[in-house]
Amino acid sequence: MAACVACHKHLEVEIEPDEDDDVQMGGSASGKAPAAPPQTVPDDVHLNCGCHFHWDCLLEAYQITECPSCGKSIASTSPGGAQQVLCNLNNEGGLQEDLDILPLLTEESYLRAYPEERKCRAFLEFCREGDVRAIIGMLQDDSDDEDDDEDMAESELPGRKIGADELLRYQDPIGEMQSGLHAAVQAQSREIAWLLLLLASNLPLTEIPAEVFQEAETLGIMRGLTEDKTDIRNMKDANGKTAEDLAKVIGGVWTGWVGNGRLAI
């Protein structure tokens, strides 16, 4: 079996079982559920140069265009002309062949350099997925550093708290500077768009649908003072386009939203 060229260990990793798995195993005589043993799964990134890495080992030594072990080029050009890094990735999800891992490598390398942005990027990802509950949960969560899991604990620098205003107005530095509103428009999620307009714009509250307003009020999240803050409708991506500019191109669910001040001032 091939080994990781960085650490020389087998291309596998142990993962801890979910709590649900422990519950399914049943209780012991003491009344406590026995801990399920760790599960061994593949962890093999097979680059096109022939070298094998664990995912974390590759991240530690990552270079954009060259294998950090043999020095050969691992970059290629996609049919669309973009740079890509293809590999065969075998992990707990199974084997994926000719997978472009450049976006993942770029994001993980960025977050290792700027761990304080991990929470902001998670928020933006929820906007892209249209996950209203997750977004509301993050906005409600303004004080529980101790209860966060390890990844979330790394999302904030010592002494620095990521507040709701920063989450709402975050722009993706490795994703064409998109805001949450850009992401919602691209995902064609009107529910997310209304929520962001309620919380991070100066759109008159009388123009917010009553059900959106009432649900937010019930959950204890509401617009604060916005006069001295950037209106999310004014945010432009790296191409100089607002969320309304993007809506014009997409059309569809955004018919009736363009030109009336909902997405642009």
Secondary structure, DSSP 4 states (H G I P E B T S, - for coil): --B-TTT--BSEEEEPPPHHHHHHT---TTSSPPPPPPEEEE-EEEETTS-EE-HHHHHHH--SSB-TTT--B--EE-TTS-EE-EEEEEETTEEEEEEE-HHHHHHHHHHHH-GGGHHHHHHHHHHHHT-HHHHHHHHH-SS-GGGS-HHHHTTS-TT----HHHHHT---TTTTT--HHHHHHHTT-HHHHHHHHHHHS---GGGS-HHHHHHHHHTT------TTS--GGG---TTS--HHHHHHHH-GGGTTTTTSSSS--
